[in-house]
Amino acid sequence: PFQRSASKQEFPRSGSFVVRSIWFMFDVTLSLMMAASTSVAYTDVDSIRQQIIEMPLVQGRSLTSDALCDPMVQELTKVQEEKNPAYERLQKMNRDGTQTPASYYLDGIVHFCENCERRRFLERCIRQERGLQSKDHVEIPPPGVERRGPRLVADANGQEKVVNDDGTEEPFTEQFGHDMSWASDFVQDQEEGGTNF
């Protein structure tokens, strides 16, 4: 009573285990390639890059900054002081507006390190204000580290200076020395949510 229709065709199955295995691997490979290409096509690389660059600016304690900032800043400083030709060429390309993938990633690393130096400056100010040791961990008060704030830059010899956003030494610290008591007032105002002008 229930006979198969002669027009209905079944998918032909090979009797060989080897042939089935090859087709299975082909299917898996093709599926993974399609998934990877779709993922790459819909990933916003610029947004991810910007989030990584801004990691050192977060409020509170940043484990990423604790783990990555010092080694990355030291390596970048070493490359800058050695006048590495590849580094110089990529930086020139960034200044000229010519971007390659290598110069794009180097620009991200440089900005990440500059933000680490901004965090280092604010952490130093908070430590001085609270009388803490240099290795004591501090939490940055809300809203976090200022994006264009001063940076505490150290050279390969350990000499430190405070520079502003364009890389020139901060005139405020040149005029008043390295007394950072003004920073404690800034931090206190940030914590209280008010401003004293």
Contacts in CASP RR format, 6 or more apart in sequence:
PFRMAT RR
TARGET T0000
AUTHOR 0000-0000-0000
METHOD contacts of the structure
MODEL  1
PFQRSASKQEFPRSGSFVVRSIWFMFDVTLSLMMAASTSVAYTDVDSIRQ
QIIEMPLVQGRSLTSDALCDPMVQELTKVQEEKNPAYERLQKMNRDGTQT
PASYYLDGIVHFCENCERRRFLERCIRQERGLQSKDHVEIPPPGVERRGP
RLVADANGQEKVVNDDGTEEPFTEQFGHDMSWASDFVQDQEEGGTNF
13 20 0 8 1.000
14 20 0 8 1.000
49 108 0 8 1.000
52 108 0 8 1.000
52 112 0 8 1.000
53 108 0 8 1.000
53 111 0 8 1.000
53 112 0 8 1.000
53 115 0 8 1.000
54 115 0 8 1.000
54 147 0 8 1.000
55 62 0 8 1.000
55 64 0 8 1.000
55 65 0 8 1.000
55 112 0 8 1.000
55 115 0 8 1.000
56 62 0 8 1.000
56 64 0 8 1.000
56 65 0 8 1.000
56 69 0 8 1.000
56 112 0 8 1.000
56 115 0 8 1.000
56 116 0 8 1.000
56 118 0 8 1.000
56 119 0 8 1.000
56 145 0 8 1.000
57 115 0 8 1.000
57 118 0 8 1.000
57 119 0 8 1.000
57 144 0 8 1.000
57 145 0 8 1.000
57 146 0 8 1.000
57 147 0 8 1.000
58 140 0 8 1.000
58 144 0 8 1.000
58 145 0 8 1.000
59 139 0 8 1.000
59 140 0 8 1.000
59 141 0 8 1.000
59 142 0 8 1.000
59 143 0 8 1.000
59 144 0 8 1.000
59 145 0 8 1.000
60 139 0 8 1.000
60 140 0 8 1.000
60 141 0 8 1.000
60 144 0 8 1.000
61 137 0 8 1.000
61 138 0 8 1.000
61 139 0 8 1.000
61 140 0 8 1.000
62 119 0 8 1.000
62 140 0 8 1.000
65 116 0 8 1.000
65 119 0 8 1.000
66 137 0 8 1.000
68 116 0 8 1.000
69 113 0 8 1.000
69 116 0 8 1.000
69 119 0 8 1.000
69 120 0 8 1.000
70 116 0 8 1.000
72 109 0 8 1.000
72 112 0 8 1.000
72 113 0 8 1.000
72 116 0 8 1.000
73 113 0 8 1.000
73 116 0 8 1.000
73 117 0 8 1.000
73 120 0 8 1.000
73 154 0 8 1.000
74 156 0 8 1.000
76 109 0 8 1.000
76 110 0 8 1.000
76 113 0 8 1.000
77 154 0 8 1.000
77 155 0 8 1.000
77 156 0 8 1.000
78 156 0 8 1.000
79 87 0 8 1.000
80 87 0 8 1.000
81 155 0 8 1.000
81 156 0 8 1.000
87 106 0 8 1.000
90 100 0 8 1.000
90 102 0 8 1.000
90 103 0 8 1.000
90 106 0 8 1.000
91 103 0 8 1.000
91 106 0 8 1.000
91 110 0 8 1.000
93 99 0 8 1.000
93 100 0 8 1.000
93 103 0 8 1.000
94 103 0 8 1.000
94 106 0 8 1.000
94 107 0 8 1.000
99 107 0 8 1.000
114 151 0 8 1.000
115 145 0 8 1.000
115 147 0 8 1.000
117 151 0 8 1.000
117 152 0 8 1.000
117 153 0 8 1.000
118 145 0 8 1.000
118 146 0 8 1.000
118 147 0 8 1.000
118 149 0 8 1.000
118 150 0 8 1.000
118 151 0 8 1.000
119 140 0 8 1.000
119 145 0 8 1.000
120 151 0 8 1.000
120 152 0 8 1.000
121 149 0 8 1.000
121 150 0 8 1.000
121 151 0 8 1.000
121 152 0 8 1.000
121 162 0 8 1.000
122 140 0 8 1.000
122 145 0 8 1.000
122 146 0 8 1.000
122 183 0 8 1.000
122 187 0 8 1.000
123 138 0 8 1.000
123 140 0 8 1.000
124 152 0 8 1.000
124 180 0 8 1.000
125 180 0 8 1.000
125 183 0 8 1.000
125 184 0 8 1.000
125 186 0 8 1.000
125 187 0 8 1.000
126 132 0 8 1.000
126 138 0 8 1.000
126 140 0 8 1.000
126 183 0 8 1.000
126 184 0 8 1.000
126 187 0 8 1.000
127 133 0 8 1.000
127 134 0 8 1.000
127 136 0 8 1.000
127 138 0 8 1.000
128 180 0 8 1.000
128 181 0 8 1.000
128 183 0 8 1.000
128 184 0 8 1.000
129 180 0 8 1.000
129 181 0 8 1.000
129 183 0 8 1.000
129 184 0 8 1.000
129 187 0 8 1.000
129 188 0 8 1.000
130 138 0 8 1.000
132 138 0 8 1.000
141 187 0 8 1.000
141 190 0 8 1.000
141 191 0 8 1.000
142 190 0 8 1.000
143 190 0 8 1.000
148 165 0 8 1.000
149 164 0 8 1.000
149 165 0 8 1.000
150 162 0 8 1.000
150 163 0 8 1.000
150 164 0 8 1.000
150 165 0 8 1.000
150 170 0 8 1.000
150 173 0 8 1.000
151 162 0 8 1.000
151 163 0 8 1.000
151 164 0 8 1.000
151 165 0 8 1.000
151 167 0 8 1.000
152 160 0 8 1.000
152 161 0 8 1.000
152 162 0 8 1.000
153 160 0 8 1.000
153 161 0 8 1.000
153 162 0 8 1.000
153 163 0 8 1.000
153 167 0 8 1.000
154 160 0 8 1.000
161 169 0 8 1.000
161 173 0 8 1.000
162 169 0 8 1.000
162 170 0 8 1.000
162 173 0 8 1.000
162 178 0 8 1.000
163 169 0 8 1.000
163 170 0 8 1.000
164 170 0 8 1.000
172 182 0 8 1.000
176 182 0 8 1.000
185 196 0 8 1.000
189 195 0 8 1.000
189 196 0 8 1.000
END
